[in-house]
């Protein structure tokens, strides 16, 4: 690669960083439209401690015979799965006392829709006769999920049953040509059956004019899937516990921390430090994009801890590479060979360190709830971007640097012992 081509590559990379800074931090109106671009940093969903949210306490009313404690625990589990599936990954659902359930959800733009999603008017029943007195063949307890779907050019609702419900539903659709879905005392749907339905899921369509109508029906279905009825006791709008300016202060603190890291890297590694800083800037823009683009990410204080940890690992990856390069140069290799061998020897150490953290984060994401899951998801995103920048971006920047300087070790803070001869 020629020196001129390397300069062009670096100029192009700097231009990309400038564009990244604009789309990450700037807010502006797009000409000739009514759209305002908010930047990645302003589009990240914030959690209860950073932006506030809504907190609701529900009393429970037993809908069927059984152990009330077990039914409340089952309702808590279903609410957790439901809100997580709808993107409220930082929500906290817990028992309060012996017969209440507390729901806390951060960053809620439309509290009424959320409460509609949570509140349960009555139990859902699927019958084979159009009669309130008819026996329920299936209940909401056999339904695992209901959500909007678009199939065969029709708006509708996809319903998934548990194992027991799948068997019963297959029998019903084999023996009957019409079913009747009741929510409490109200008949909400009477779908016809064209053929036996297997596989544990079905699609209901026909009367929905648009996505909003189908989504509203899915919410009705979901509202009848809890083992107990939820009755609102209190609703509170929660202010941000870290203050209204927490986001701005966090941004300032992050910028100061990055600046200190940049200075230290330049002092310790000189031109190699500049390369590391360029890679870290690219890392920051990619991570900000993912934090606002991934739909189930909500940033809380634990999430910020995940970002800090992943930044540390991104810096650590570059330090491992540069230390290996220093070792290879000190052993007698020329700068190009030291770059090549040092990078190759650093790969296993970087991957090993990141993989162990990935395993821990995956376990937390699968088994944790609320802020713990949020921390794990943010950490996973950060590690993925860290690996990308350390193994690909830094490697590319090192290759582009060699035509600019392959003989002056002082610019790279490289030293060789006087007793070591340069290898040919």
SULKAGI-V730295 format. One record per residue. N is the residue number from 0. PHI is phi in whole degrees, 0 to 359 (* if undefined). PSI is psi in whole degrees, 0 to 359 (none if undefined). D_CENTER is the distance of its C-alpha to the mean C-alpha in whole Angstrom. Layout:
{{N/PHI/PSI/D_CENTER} {N/PHI/PSI/D_CENTER}}
//
This chain:
{{0/*/134/40} {1/282/162/42} {2/296/320/42} {3/296/319/42} {4/293/322/39} {5/296/318/37} {6/299/317/37} {7/299/319/36} {8/297/318/33} {9/291/321/32} {10/298/317/33} {11/297/319/31} {12/296/319/28} {13/296/320/29} {14/297/320/29} {15/299/319/25} {16/295/321/24} {17/296/315/26} {18/298/319/24} {19/299/321/21} {20/294/321/22} {21/295/309/23} {22/287/341/20} {23/274/321/18} {24/242/342/20} {25/269/150/23} {26/236/128/23} {27/202/157/26} {28/278/136/28} {29/277/125/28} {30/303/143/31} {31/66/16/33} {32/223/169/30} {33/263/14/29} {34/266/135/25} {35/251/123/24} {36/276/127/22} {37/260/349/20} {38/82/154/18} {39/302/316/15} {40/296/328/15} {41/271/353/16} {42/258/358/14} {43/286/131/11} {44/289/131/10} {45/257/151/12} {46/276/183/12} {47/299/322/16} {48/283/342/17} {49/257/327/17} {50/234/350/17} {51/86/185/19} {52/175/214/18} {53/232/141/20} {54/234/127/22} {55/230/139/24} {56/247/131/26} {57/241/135/28} {58/279/154/31} {59/246/143/31} {60/234/122/34} {61/292/127/35} {62/264/339/35} {63/210/165/37} {64/294/154/39} {65/141/182/37} {66/282/118/36} {67/297/322/34} {68/299/315/32} {69/295/322/30} {70/293/321/30} {71/293/317/28} {72/299/320/26} {73/294/322/25} {74/295/318/24} {75/301/317/22} {76/296/316/20} {77/293/320/20} {78/298/319/19} {79/299/311/16} {80/297/319/15} {81/296/309/16} {82/293/325/14} {83/297/316/10} {84/294/335/11} {85/269/6/12} {86/99/358/9} {87/268/68/10} {88/290/338/8} {89/267/7/10} {90/293/149/13} {91/239/119/16} {92/239/127/19} {93/210/159/22} {94/286/146/26} {95/230/114/28} {96/70/208/32} {97/266/341/33} {98/217/18/32} {99/239/157/29} {100/232/130/26} {101/254/133/24} {102/238/124/20} {103/237/122/18} {104/230/124/16} {105/276/161/15} {106/52/59/15} {107/258/115/16} {108/281/328/18} {109/229/84/20} {110/301/327/21} {111/297/318/24} {112/295/322/22} {113/296/316/19} {114/294/325/23} {115/297/322/24} {116/294/325/21} {117/273/316/22} {118/294/144/26} {119/240/107/28} {120/286/317/31} {121/203/172/33} {122/280/144/32} {123/271/135/32} {124/225/137/34} {125/250/121/35} {126/239/167/39} {127/256/359/42} {128/228/148/44} {129/275/78/44} {130/201/137/45} {131/295/330/43} {132/277/349/46} {133/294/151/44} {134/290/137/43} {135/281/123/39} {136/274/330/38} {137/222/150/34} {138/234/173/32} {139/300/339/29} {140/293/341/28} {141/268/1/28} {142/258/125/26} {143/270/326/22} {144/199/153/20} {145/216/128/22} {146/209/161/20} {147/298/142/21} {148/213/156/22} {149/233/111/24} {150/225/142/27} {151/52/42/30} {152/61/31/30} {153/227/141/30} {154/281/140/27} {155/194/192/27} {156/231/129/25} {157/265/128/24} {158/242/132/24} {159/246/134/24} {160/255/158/26} {161/284/181/26} {162/300/315/29} {163/295/315/32} {164/296/325/31} {165/298/318/31} {166/294/313/34} {167/296/318/36} {168/295/322/34} {169/297/319/36} {170/296/318/39} {171/296/317/39} {172/285/347/38} {173/277/322/41} {174/266/340/43} {175/231/149/43} {176/258/1/42} {177/206/141/41} {178/238/159/38} {179/232/122/38} {180/256/119/35} {181/248/140/36} {182/243/101/33} {183/66/236/36} {184/265/7/39} {185/252/130/38} {186/278/114/38} {187/258/344/34} {188/194/148/35} {189/223/70/38} {190/291/145/36} {191/272/153/39} {192/247/121/38} {193/268/330/40} {194/200/161/39} {195/303/138/38} {196/250/120/34} {197/245/173/33} {198/94/354/29} {199/83/12/28} {200/213/158/27} {201/213/165/28} {202/233/121/28} {203/255/127/30} {204/215/183/31} {205/121/315/34} {206/248/3/34} {207/268/125/31} {208/275/336/32} {209/204/179/28} {210/295/324/24} {211/298/317/25} {212/295/318/28} {213/293/320/26} {214/295/320/23} {215/298/322/25} {216/292/322/27} {217/299/322/24} {218/294/323/23} {219/298/316/27} {220/299/312/26} {221/296/326/23} {222/295/341/25} {223/258/15/28} {224/262/358/26} {225/274/142/26} {226/295/339/29} {227/233/158/30} {228/275/139/31} {229/256/126/29} {230/239/123/31} {231/299/127/30} {232/259/316/31} {233/201/149/30} {234/230/128/27} {235/230/133/26} {236/273/119/24} {237/267/127/23} {238/284/161/23} {239/296/121/21} {240/290/341/22} {241/261/9/22} {242/96/154/24} {243/294/333/23} {244/263/16/23} {245/301/319/21} {246/297/315/19} {247/295/316/22} {248/296/321/23} {249/296/320/20} {250/296/317/20} {251/296/315/24} {252/298/319/23} {253/295/320/21} {254/295/319/23} {255/297/316/26} {256/297/317/24} {257/296/321/24} {258/298/317/27} {259/298/318/29} {260/299/316/27} {261/301/315/28} {262/296/314/32} {263/298/317/32} {264/296/321/31} {265/292/319/33} {266/296/317/36} {267/281/325/35} {268/234/359/35} {269/54/243/36} {270/296/326/35} {271/297/325/33} {272/295/322/31} {273/297/320/31} {274/297/316/29} {275/297/320/27} {276/295/321/26} {277/296/318/26} {278/295/323/23} {279/290/326/21} {280/296/315/21} {281/297/319/20} {282/303/315/17} {283/298/316/16} {284/293/319/16} {285/295/318/14} {286/295/318/12} {287/299/320/12} {288/299/315/12} {289/293/323/8} {290/297/327/7} {291/266/343/9} {292/270/324/9} {293/289/121/5} {294/293/333/6} {295/261/17/4} {296/263/126/3} {297/232/126/7} {298/273/123/9} {299/237/182/12} {300/302/316/15} {301/300/326/13} {302/295/321/10} {303/298/322/13} {304/299/321/15} {305/297/321/12} {306/296/314/13} {307/300/316/16} {308/297/317/17} {309/291/326/15} {310/297/316/17} {311/302/321/20} {312/287/328/19} {313/295/315/19} {314/296/318/23} {315/299/323/24} {316/299/316/24} {317/292/322/26} {318/297/319/28} {319/300/316/29} {320/299/313/30} {321/291/324/32} {322/294/321/34} {323/296/320/34} {324/298/317/36} {325/300/316/38} {326/297/317/39} {327/292/322/40} {328/292/319/42} {329/297/333/44} {330/281/353/45} {331/122/353/47} {332/286/153/44} {333/285/166/44} {334/303/312/41} {335/301/317/40} {336/292/322/41} {337/296/319/39} {338/302/309/36} {339/294/308/36} {340/290/319/37} {341/299/319/35} {342/295/315/31} {343/300/319/32} {344/289/338/33} {345/276/342/30} {346/301/312/27} {347/297/320/28} {348/294/319/27} {349/295/311/24} {350/297/317/22} {351/300/314/24} {352/295/321/22} {353/287/321/19} {354/297/319/19} {355/298/322/20} {356/290/323/17} {357/299/317/15} {358/300/314/17} {359/297/319/16} {360/293/321/13} {361/297/317/12} {362/299/316/15} {363/296/321/13} {364/293/324/10} {365/281/322/13} {366/258/339/15} {367/278/168/14} {368/225/161/13} {369/56/228/12} {370/301/329/12} {371/296/314/12} {372/297/320/9} {373/299/317/7} {374/300/315/10} {375/295/317/9} {376/295/315/5} {377/297/319/7} {378/296/319/10} {379/298/316/9} {380/299/316/8} {381/297/319/11} {382/293/319/13} {383/300/316/13} {384/291/324/14} {385/299/315/16} {386/298/318/18} {387/299/312/18} {388/289/323/20} {389/290/316/22} {390/270/336/23} {391/247/307/23} {392/293/310/24} {393/299/318/26} {394/300/316/28} {395/295/318/29} {396/294/324/30} {397/295/318/32} {398/297/322/34} {399/289/339/34} {400/281/327/36} {401/304/318/38} {402/297/339/41} {403/275/329/41} {404/200/109/42} {405/235/9/43} {406/228/345/46} {407/257/99/45} {408/288/336/43} {409/297/325/44} {410/292/345/41} {411/248/6/39} {412/58/38/40} {413/261/141/41} {414/227/153/44} {415/227/137/47} {416/297/146/49} {417/299/332/53} {418/277/355/54} {419/262/126/51} {420/268/149/52} {421/289/133/50} {422/280/145/50} {423/273/none/51}}
//
